[in-house]
């Protein structure tokens, strides 16, 4: 639970610096915080964090960046953790072509994980 406090503190500091402007560092923190929430079993909170991360990434990078694919894959894990396998599959389906365009090696771990 200490990690949750550290992530919350980090997000507060980043909000003070960046305000509401899209920022890839904020997106990364949100994404990593969401992974911690998934590990702790709080998949609902993770989903909210990942939607926020995706907004930042999309505003910064467009639709086809590997960080977006990573957050989509994490959304898939979060929905799976809630037992919503249909939504999980949708997220994995969105992530896979982004990874395939970015990683030429079809055996890349990010592709294999999906």
Residue, then its C-alpha position, 0 to 999 in steps of 0.5 A: x500500500x505504500x506504493x499507492x501513496x508514492x504514486x498518488x504523491x507523484x501524480x500530485x507533484x506532476x499536476x502542479x508542474x504540468x497542470x492539465x496539459x497532456x504529458x507523457x511522463x504523467x501518462x507513464x506514471x498513471x500507467x505504472x500506478x494502474x499496474x500496481x493497482x492491478x497487482x493489488x486487485x483494484x482493477x476498477x481503479x486501474x481502469x480509471x487510471x489507464x483511461x487517463x494515461x491513454x488520454x495523455x498518450x493519445x494527445x502526445x503521440x496520436x493513435x499508433x504509439x507503443x505506449x498506447x498499445x501497452x496501456x490498452x494491453x494493461x486495460x485488457x488485464x484490468x478487465x480480465x481481473x474483473x472477469x469481463x473477458x469480452x472487454x479484455x479481448x477488445x483491448x488486446x485486439x486494439x493493442x496487437x496491431x499497434x505492437x505489430x506495426x512497431x515491432x518487426x519481430x513477431x516474437x517480441x515479448x509484448x506481442x507474445x504477451x497478447 
